[in-house]
Amino acid sequence: MTGGLLAVACAGPGSPGAPQDASPPDPGTGHLHGLGVNPADNAVYAAGHFGVFRLTDGKAVRMADRYQDTMGFTITGPSTFLASGHPSPTDPDARSPHLGLIRSTDAGRTWTPLSAEGEADFHALEKAGDLLYGFDSQSGKVWASTNGGRTWDKRAELPLLDLAAHAKSPDTVWAATGNGLQRSTDGGATFRSVPGAPDLVAVDEPEPGLLIALTADGRTVSTLDAQEWTQGGRLPGRGSPTVLTAVSGKRLLAADSTDTVYQSTDTGRTWVVLHRPPEGTGDH
C-alpha cells in the first residue's frame, strides 16, 4: 500500500503513469429495499444495496460511510432501525455473507448484531406491537419474534415480496406475493389467499384494517379489511414499483426499480419525487 501511494505521489500530472481519477465514482444508493421516517427528526431514510441514506434536499447522504447491502429495513422508534442483508465486500470485520438481524439506535451510524447471523437474510421486516415478523429469503419462511428479534419461531413457508401487520391486531399478517394477497390470522403460521385482491408487489397497514398497496404496474390501491379495493394514482416514473411504506393513512413513501423515491400526502392519488439518483447510478 505504501509503495503504491509513493508511486502516485511521485508521478506528476504529465507523467505517463499518472492516474486520471484516483477514486471510483460513488455507486449511489443501489436498488432500494426499505423506506421510513425517523421520528427523531422527521427525515426520510432509504435502505439500499450500498448502505442506509438520509434523504435531504433531494440528496441521499450515506450514513457513516457504510456500504452494507441493506435488504430488510424498518424504523421502529426514534433513531432505532432494524435491518438485514449482507456486509460490504470491503468490510474487514465481516464474518458471514448474511448479517441476520441487526439494530441501530443512532439512525444507522452504527449497528449491533441481534440474531441469526450467518443464517437469515430477511427481505422484509415488520413490527406489530410486541411481535416482529421477518421473511427470510434463505428458508423461504416467515419468522416471528416476541422479544424484539433476539430469538425466532419459524412459521409458514410461502413466496412473498412484502409483509404488513398492525400493532392493534398483531396476529393478522398480510403478504403481497406478486400474484394476489395472502392473509394469516394466526401470527404467520398459516396463510390463505384473499379473494378478489389485485396482484400486489408491496403492502402496508398504517391503520387497523386499512391496507394500502402497490400493484405490479405502479397503481396505488387501498381497502378496508380486503373487502372492496379503491384505486388511486400511479407512480410517475418509468420503473416498476419495489417499496411502499405507509407512514400514515395519507402519507406514503415509495420507490421503483430506477432507485427513485416518491412521496404522496393524499393516499397515493398524486406523487412527487423526493430523490432521483444521478444519471448512471440507477437500476443496480
Secondary structure, DSSP 8 states (H G I E B T S, - for coil): -HHHHHHHHHS-TTSTT--S-SS-----S-SEEEEEEETTTTEEEEEETTEEEEEETTEEEEGGG---EEEEEEEEETTEEEEEEE--TT-TT---S---EEEESSTTSS-EEEE-TTT--EEEEEEETTEEEEEETTTTEEEEESSTTSS-EEEEE---SEEE--TTSTT-EEEE-SSSEEEESSTTS--EE-TT---EEEEEEEETTEEEEEETTSEEEEEETTSSEEEEEE--SSS-EEEEEESSSS-EEEEETT--EEEESSTTSS-EEEE---TTS---
